[in-house]
Amino acid sequence: MKLKNYQEDLVLYVADIVIKDRPDIETDEELLHDVAAYTLNRLPPRYIMSERGFTRLAADHWVDSDNDDGLAGLVEVLILVNKAIDIVKSRRKGSRPGKAAGGKREEELPDVHKYWHNLPYLIGRILDRKSKKPVLEASVRVSIDGRLAEPAEPGWLNPYSTNAGTRGFFSFLPKPVRSRSKNKTFTLGLRIEHRDYQPVSLERKIDTVGELTTYQFIRSDQILNLDDTYLVPS
């Protein structure tokens, strides 16, 4: 295995997702590399001896820190990537403003009678109460107002099964909700089940302010860091 800066995996992965999910950007490999280079030049290197997936990188950032520095590091990457895109885009000539039909949908037209309520990106962890070790193969079901939450994109699984690769972490990005109300309060529900543990049900209120457009990328100002959930053996 070769020694490598694992920030490269994280930055390339995040940059690829953000570029594809921004309707004002036309995706191409050169843009991706320019954005990654800008971002990496502004982040401290972290070296490993193998490649890892983004979720595992997220878990490493979180677990290896004594507080919320891990999550803050991910938010820093998101902010830097979006800043890099804007800077690289402004330097390129002839940039096209949107995407062709079949890509991500264009910004919604203003409608004073209906609003989009963009729900936060959720991330949490399931642990054994006694050992404090990650619980694997726990089923995590996310609901909004009592109904199974729809994902913003097909890749977000609901229910989700925790695994060794993510070190007991789960995450989910709910689909935005359309409403005539400007202000809404949603009830976020979590149902956690495992064959060897007692089931757990949690609820949390989320207040949102309606907007005139949806967001199809993770926003650094809308990340909900859920407390660790500890399971008791049945």
N, C-alpha and C positions, 0 to 999 in steps of 0.2 A: 504494500500500500504506500502511496505517496503522501508526503506531508503537504497539507494544504490549509489555506485560510478558510474556515467554514463560513465566515461572513459572506463569501462569494455565493454559496448555495442559497443562503437566506436572502441576500439582496437580489439575486437573479430571479428567484422564485417570486418574491414580493413584487418586483418591478414588472415581471411578465403578467401577473394577475392585474395589477393596477392599470397598466397600459391597455390591456384588453378590455377592462371594464370602464374605461373613461371614454365617453362618446365623442369627445373633442380630439381624440388622438387616432391616427392611422398607424396600425401596428406594423413594424418591420424590425428585422434583426439589428440593423445599424442603430436605430433609436434605442432599442433595449440595451445594447452594449454601451452606448453613450451615457445612458441614465445610470447603469450599473457602475461605470467608471467614476462618474461624479459622486455617487453615493459612497462607494468604497473608499475613495480618497478622503472622506470625512468621518470614517468610522475606524475605531481601533481594531487591528487584526486579532482573530482568535483562531489558533491552529489546532487541527485534529489529524488523525491518521486514517480517516475514512469519511465517505460522504454520508449525509443523513437527510431525511425528508424534512419538510418545513414544520410539520407538527411536532416531530421529535426535537427540532431546534427550539421551538417555542417552549417545550417542556424543559429543556436544558436551561434556557434563559431564566425560567421561573424558579425551578428547583434549586439551581446553584446560587441564587441570591438570597440574602437574609431578609429582604423586604420586598417591595414592589419594583425593585430595580430591573428585574427581568422583564416585566411587562412594559416598564418605561423604555427599555431598550428596543422592544418591538415597535412601540409607538414612535420612537425616534427614527427607526428605519422607514416606517410608513411616511412620516413627515418629510424626511430627506428625499425619498423616492418621488413623492408628488412635487416637491420643490425642483428636483432635478428634471422632471418631465417638463415643467413650465419653462425652465431656463433653456433646456435643449430645444424645445419647440420654438421658443422666441428667436433662437439663433438660426433656425432652418428656414430656408426660403421655399415658398410655394407649398406650405403645409396646408393640407386639406382640413376644413373645420369639423367634419363629421365622418361617419362611417356609412358604407353603402347598405342598402336594404339587405336584411339577413344577419347583420351584426347586432350589437346592442342597440336597443331602441333609443331614439333621440329624446331630449328633454321634453317632459310633458308640457303641453300648452297651459297657460294659466287658466284656472277655473275657480271663480270665487265661491262656487257652491260645493266644491269637493276638495279635499286635501289628502296628501300622502303622509302617513305617519310612519317614519322610518325607525324601526326598532333596533336596539343596540346589538352588537356582536357579543355573544356570551361565551365565557370560558371559565371552567372550574375543574376541580379534581376530586376523585373519590378515593378515600383512604380507610384502612382498617383502624377502628378506634383504639385498640390496644397496641398494635405494633407500629402504627402510623405509616405502614407501607401501602403502596398503591393497590387498589383492588382491581383485578383484571376480569374481563368478561362481565362487567356490570352493565346492565341495560339502562340508559338514560333517556327518558321520554320528556320532550319539551312541549308544553301546551301554552296557548294564548287564549285567555278567557274560556278555559275549559275544553278547548278543541286542540287536536294535534296541530302543532305549528307547521306551516308550510315553509320550505327553505327558499331563500332568495335565489339560490342557484342549485342545479341538480346534484352537485357534489356533496352538499351538506346532508348527512344521514340523520333521520329521526324516526325511531329511536336510534341511538348510537351505542356501540359496545366498546367499552374501554379496553385497552390492550397494552402489551409490554412496550411497544414502540413509542407510545405517547406517555408512558409512565403514569397511567391513571388519569390523564387529562381528557376532557371532552370539550368540544366547542360547537357553536351553532350560530348561523346568521339567519334570522327570521325574515320572511317575505314582508315588504311594506304593506300596510293596511290602508285601504281607501275609505274615507269618511267625510260626511258633510260638516262634522264638528271640527273646530279649530284646535281645541284642547281635548285630549282624551287621557284616560287612565286605563291601562291594561293590567290584567292579572297574569303574571308569568308563573307557570307551574312546572315543577320538576318532579318526575316520578322515577325513583331509582330502585331497581330490583336486581337481586342476585340469588342464585339457588342456595347459597350458604349463609346468607345474611337476612336480617329483618328489612323489609322494604321501607323506604323513606319517601315522604311526600313533602315538598316545600313550595311555598308561594311567596311572591314578591310583587309589589305594585310598581308599575313603571309609568311615569307621567311623560307625555309627549306633546309637542306642539306641531301641528300640521304644516307641511311645506308644499310647494307647488311642483315639486319634482321628486323622483325616486333616486336613490343612490345605489349603484350596483358594485360598490367596492367598500372595503372596511374603512370607516372613518376613524381617525385617531381620537376624536372627541366623542365617539359613541362606542366605547368598549366597556362592557359590564363585567368587572372582575368579581366572580361569585366566590363566597367563602368556601373553604374546603369542606366537603361533606364526609362525615365519619360514620361508617357502618358497623353495626353490632351483630355478631354471629347469631344465627337463629337457634 
